[in-house]
Amino acid sequence: LLSTCMQRAKKEEKVVIIATNDQRILPFFDNLIVIEESNIVLQGTPHEILYDLEKKTKLVPNQLVRFILELEETFKVELPHIATVEEISRFTSNREFYQEGN
């Protein structure tokens, strides 16, 4: 339902404001504002927000984002910070991925 509403709003060029702590919906938005203790602490694209969330706030990104960040650090690669399970599976099943990391 949310996906349908967001697609319609984008098509109609409408501004949508949602207050949530559900990080699963972040990919639906072009720009995010993170408010912590009544202060704006981050503003940017979902990629920028998820990358800086744990570094600049007391908030913790979801498990998939944490996994992506760990892959980047371990294998010295840059990955999209919003990725589907299928995208991560394709990346990790690539034999070159493991050879580069060793």
C-alpha positions in Angstrom: 0.0 0.0 0.0 2.8 2.4 0.9 4.6 1.7 -2.3 1.6 2.4 -4.4 0.9 5.7 -2.5 4.5 6.8 -2.8 4.6 6.0 -6.6 1.5 8.0 -7.1 2.8 11.0 -5.1 6.0 11.0 -7.1 4.1 10.9 -10.4 1.9 13.8 -9.3 5.0 15.6 -7.9 3.6 15.9 -4.4 5.5 16.3 -1.2 5.0 13.5 1.3 5.9 13.9 5.0 6.0 10.8 7.2 7.2 10.4 10.7 8.5 6.9 11.3 11.2 4.7 12.8 10.7 2.0 10.2 13.9 2.1 8.1 12.4 -0.3 5.5 10.4 2.6 3.9 13.4 4.9 3.4 14.1 3.8 -0.2 10.7 5.3 -1.2 11.9 8.8 -0.5 14.3 11.2 -2.3 15.2 13.2 0.7 15.2 12.4 4.4 15.5 14.4 7.6 16.5 12.7 10.8 15.4 14.3 14.0 16.9 13.3 17.3 16.1 14.9 20.6 14.2 17.7 18.9 17.2 18.6 16.6 17.7 17.9 12.9 20.9 15.8 12.9 21.0 14.5 9.3 19.5 15.5 6.0 20.1 13.9 2.6 19.3 11.0 0.4 18.5 7.6 1.8 22.1 6.4 0.8 23.7 9.3 2.7 21.5 8.9 5.7 22.0 5.2 6.1 25.7 5.6 5.8 26.0 8.3 8.4 23.2 7.2 10.7 25.2 5.2 13.3 28.2 7.6 13.0 26.3 10.8 13.7 23.4 9.7 15.9 22.4 7.3 18.6 20.3 5.5 16.0 21.3 2.1 14.6 20.7 1.1 10.9 18.9 -2.1 10.2 20.7 -5.4 9.9 21.1 -5.3 6.1 22.7 -1.9 6.2 25.1 -3.0 8.9 26.0 -6.1 6.8 26.7 -3.9 3.8 28.9 -1.7 5.8 30.8 -4.7 7.2 31.3 -6.1 3.6 32.7 -2.7 2.5 35.1 -2.5 5.3 36.2 -6.2 5.1 36.7 -6.3 1.3 37.5 -2.6 0.7 34.7 -2.2 -1.9 31.9 0.3 -2.2 28.3 -1.1 -2.3 24.9 0.5 -2.6 23.7 1.2 1.0 20.2 0.3 -0.1 20.2 -3.1 -1.7 17.8 -6.0 -2.0 18.7 -9.4 -0.7 19.0 -10.5 -4.3 21.6 -7.8 -5.0 23.7 -8.8 -2.0 23.3 -12.5 -2.9 24.6 -11.8 -6.5 27.5 -9.8 -5.1 28.6 -12.4 -2.5 28.2 -15.3 -4.9 30.7 -13.8 -7.3 34.0 -15.7 -7.0 36.0 -12.6 -7.7 34.5 -11.1 -4.6 36.2 -13.6 -2.4 39.5 -13.6 -4.3 39.7 -9.8 -4.0 39.1 -9.9 -0.2 41.9 -12.4 0.5 
